[in-house]
Amino acid sequence: MNITINGTPHDLIATNVEGALSEAGFTGKVATALNGAFVPKGLRATTPLTEGAALEVLAPMQGG
């Protein structure tokens, strides 16, 4: 399935948000939005992906 993750095209086998995160190598705490709608961590495994979907993944950063 072809989707966009953070503006970059990806061809994935995953069919849900959780699988896409794993397949794309995201680990740790992240926030996700699918096609502009926030997806809580508890719903990632049941939130399906569709061809051409746009997934945004944000990770907290520390700085000073």
Secondary structure, DSSP 8 states (H G I E B T S, - for coil): -EEEETTEEEE----BHHHHHHHHT--SS-EEEETTEEE-GGGGGG-B--TT-EEEEE------
